[in-house]
Amino acid sequence: TAGHIDGALTFERSLGADYVEVPHSSSLNFTGKKVSLAAWVFLESAPPGSRQIVVGKPANAAANTIPEFAYSLEINASRNVVFHIAKTGGAFVTAVSAAALPIGLPWHHIAGVYNGSQLQVYVDGLKSGLPVSNTNNLRSFITPLRIGVSGNTTLHGFDGMLDDVRVYGRALSPTEVRRLSQM
């Protein structure tokens, strides 16, 4: 499918099995205090009461648990961008964008950055929502990375298109996030 950058992947939430799985790799287990997730998203729908996972490393590859992810970027039922990390010494920390994403055109670039002291969500290269303080290390899990679905592969499926999904084991600077949003 034609995407924002090049070719995009199309996900149909109703099918329940549309997702990409990257096998577990120690290169995707971030146990320090830095992680960044980014993607171009095109929402086809936002069913009431639903969450849509863009990318995440589930805590359990077969079921949803608390915490649900080591880290994730998703769209909530109100269409806000949500960035989660599981922290040592507790369940998880969440940052949420200030505004909802529209359904349909245009494409939007979303990102979540944890820099060791706070989590921040970005939409189209700009900070969105308040930063959330956290100084804990990330928890890691021996699970695959999933794009478009949660740990339980029948829940929280994405409905739309995703392009240029990125996972970094470091904190992107605001300038780097802005550059990605201008691609």
Disulfide bonds with the S-S distance in Angstrom:
none
